[in-house]
């Protein structure tokens, strides 16, 4: 029981910065898996290498840039499906307003 509570508490303590770092790691893995440099990705997406570097470090990036990268790596459909599944999860909830 204690372990379950600790896991739940850990989940509740997820910080935005931690998620941004994980997104950056994912993007770096997808890029490296395709043997691309940061400059290669930047050139293909009309971004600067510094922008790609900052994203991979988990620094601030726009949702548009994130979606552009997902689209480039053919991951946007799975991300869209994830969003739709979350919408379904919450569709039965009543608004408090």
Phi, psi and omega per residue, in radians:
X1 nan -0.727 3.140
X2 -1.060 -0.717 -3.135
X3 -1.087 -0.756 3.132
X4 -1.078 -0.752 3.123
X5 -1.105 -0.721 3.122
X6 -1.105 -0.721 3.130
X7 -1.123 -0.766 3.108
X8 -1.090 -0.760 3.133
X9 -1.111 -0.687 3.090
X10 -1.080 -0.746 3.121
X11 -1.067 -0.691 -3.124
X12 -1.236 -0.321 -3.108
X13 -1.680 0.247 3.093
X14 -1.154 2.230 -3.128
X15 -1.785 2.659 3.124
X16 -0.981 -0.742 -3.120
X17 -1.076 -0.647 3.112
X18 -1.108 -0.716 3.125
X19 -1.148 -0.734 3.122
X20 -1.080 -0.673 3.102
X21 -1.147 -0.733 3.106
X22 -1.120 -0.692 3.081
X23 -1.065 -0.775 3.114
X24 -1.051 -0.724 3.106
X25 -1.119 -0.715 3.113
X26 -1.073 -0.802 3.139
X27 -1.092 -0.732 3.114
X28 -1.082 -0.722 3.124
X29 -1.119 -0.767 3.137
X30 -1.102 -0.705 3.138
X31 -1.156 -0.818 -3.099
X32 -1.149 -0.626 3.123
X33 -1.054 -0.495 3.138
X34 -1.709 0.244 3.127
X35 0.937 0.717 3.117
X36 -1.815 2.508 2.982
X37 -1.497 2.934 3.042
X38 -1.039 -0.684 3.135
X39 -1.130 -0.695 3.093
X40 -1.018 -0.854 -3.128
X41 -1.108 -0.762 3.138
X42 -1.036 -0.802 3.140
X43 -1.070 -0.764 -3.095
X44 -1.189 -0.463 -3.106
X45 -1.848 0.082 -3.117
X46 1.033 0.763 3.072
X47 -2.059 2.937 3.022
X48 -1.514 2.717 3.082
X49 -1.071 -0.635 3.127
X50 -1.082 -0.646 3.102
X51 -1.095 -0.816 3.120
X52 -1.085 -0.768 3.124
X53 -1.039 -0.786 -3.141
X54 -1.114 -0.719 3.107
X55 -1.074 -0.798 -3.122
X56 -1.148 -0.407 3.077
X57 -1.508 -0.110 -3.134
X58 1.492 0.260 3.085
X59 -1.319 2.903 -3.066
X60 -0.926 2.396 3.050
X61 -2.596 2.737 -3.104
X62 -1.472 2.772 3.064
X63 -1.109 -0.593 3.110
X64 -1.075 -0.755 3.131
X65 -1.162 -0.737 3.105
X66 -1.040 -0.820 -3.136
X67 -1.167 -0.624 3.085
X68 -1.067 -0.750 3.138
X69 -1.183 -0.742 3.086
X70 -1.042 -0.727 3.116
X71 -1.088 -0.763 -3.135
X72 -1.029 -0.685 -3.106
X73 -1.622 0.273 3.118
X74 0.977 0.679 3.117
X75 -1.994 -0.022 -3.056
X76 -1.188 -0.586 3.132
X77 -1.135 -0.749 3.132
X78 -1.182 -0.622 3.080
X79 -1.159 -0.705 3.103
X80 -1.095 -0.740 3.100
X81 -1.099 -0.678 3.090
X82 -1.064 -0.794 3.127
X83 -1.072 -0.785 3.137
X84 -1.088 -0.682 3.127
X85 -1.154 -0.623 3.093
X86 -1.193 -0.638 3.093
X87 -1.098 -0.717 3.105
X88 -1.133 -0.699 3.117
X89 -1.022 -0.589 -3.044
X90 -1.782 0.022 -3.060
X91 -1.207 -0.473 -3.129
X92 -1.477 -0.101 -3.106
X93 -1.365 2.442 3.113
X94 -1.565 2.492 3.124
X95 -1.268 2.567 3.069
X96 -1.567 0.025 -3.097
X97 -1.805 nan nan
